[in-house]
């Protein structure tokens, strides 16, 4: 009681009421707030959308679009405020963004406007309904059914980390603990593919991309998979590194994967064999892109941009995009457009 009266005295007298608790609003129910400072705040993913269009995504549902190769950005209206992690445009108009709470958003106008296609509230029920219809039993299928039950019970807690579409109809979204969804109709319907990955330990899936004719997934603890189109499943490849990979990039005849502690590897045979790329440091590599002349650019957690030789076999130059980490990078007519915790930066082409 003495402690209570001391607090009341210091606050200027007796209090006759308690302040009302702030009501919680689910980010899935709260549209993203518009902000003039959005382009200078943290951004996590970016995609080129046409010759001069760039779309970036970040926390609190922020999506911004540039029509002049990154010089100026305008914020798009988004129907939710969950953190967004990645965005991809297979064409200039059609794009998808994913993020926390199992969110999948779709744009039909180059990123100016967005609609919700799916979120974690539906994923659990979707997975449960889907796996209930699968006949037979296997180790992978049994794990997928258990995973579906967990998703249904836990709600929208698993983030999606990346999204990739081969065209306007066929795509995948991947995320934590082997969460993977597939669509063949532009996202009108999504099906879980958790039984279609050779990932028995259910490591998280960090990135998915097509390089050459092959679609690859990389993830935590050295996870590396390639799509077997005949079997319609992702099969595991022998990994050159036991640590986590954060992304991949490349071109016909050259696949590059990268991740923790400056580790990067190249393959010229669709991931069957690997050669370590000497990056000259231990800064984790978060992102990568390929320039028009075939050179590879890798972006690090220390703000460095590493540029390869024309054949991709070695790093030949290093420039700075600032001291902050780079989470995404793409080539544009203005230079290299990079994003990170302090927003958008444009760096001169190497």
Secondary structure, 3 states (H helix, E strand, C coil): CHHHHHHHHHCCCCCCCCCCCCCCCCHHHCCCCCCCCHHHCCCCEEEECCCCCEEEECHHHCEEEECCCCCCCEECECCCCCCEEEEEECCCCCEEEEEHHHEEEEECCCCCECEEEECHHHHHHHHHHHHHCCCCCCHHHHHHHHHHHHHHHHCCCCCEEEEEECCCCCEEEEEHHHCEEEECCCCCCCEECHHHECCCCCCCEEEEEEECCEEEEEEHHHCEEEEECCCCEEEECCCCCCCCEEEEEEECCEEEEEEHHHCEEEECCCCCCCEECCCCCCCCEEEEEECCCCCEEEEECCCEEEEECCCCCCEEEEEECCCCCCCEEEEECCEEEEEECCEEEEECCC
